[in-house]
């Protein structure tokens, strides 16, 4: 029986599983969108939301400049950084979490990520999904098309 055994094993030992999910959380925070299998996305969502919540518990300290924090507030901030750093393996991703992602998500009470199902993987028909942070916006194609059209127009005018 597997009563009260939360989490999936993914045919890996515990250290491999922990390393895999740490890397995936780091990638999610760096790129704000990753493609993976559906079961991994569902498990990763739990860990990513917990990590984002760690940053969000700081409240107003997220936007307060470092030089305006009291020593007690700075201690809380450093503690939150270290707690989130247990899951996030890159300093750049950790900095992005505390300066970019968490301030955008301050009004939300959970639900910081979404899972989009994208069909099956060609090799083994594994169900695939995109896990993304809800504030993620795809780069729009309109500026690229406008930039491309203006550059071709100037080239033809120069000829």
Number of C-alpha atoms within 10 A of each C-alpha: 4 5 5 6 7 8 10 12 9 11 8 11 9 11 8 12 15 13 13 15 19 21 15 23 24 23 17 22 25 19 13 20 20 18 18 20 18 21 15 18 24 17 14 22 22 13 16 25 16 16 22 20 20 18 25 25 15 17 13 10 19 18 13 11 8 12 8 10 13 10 10 9 15 15 12 15 20 12 14 19 19 14 14 21 18 10 21 26 17 16 12 12 22 23 15 14 24 23 14 15 24 23 17 14 18 18 10 11 9 13 12 20 21 17 19 14 16 14 13 14 13 9 6 7 9 14 15 21 23 16 24 22 22 16 13 12 10 7 8 8 9 9 10 11 11 10 12 11 12 11 12 11 11 10 10 8 8 7 5
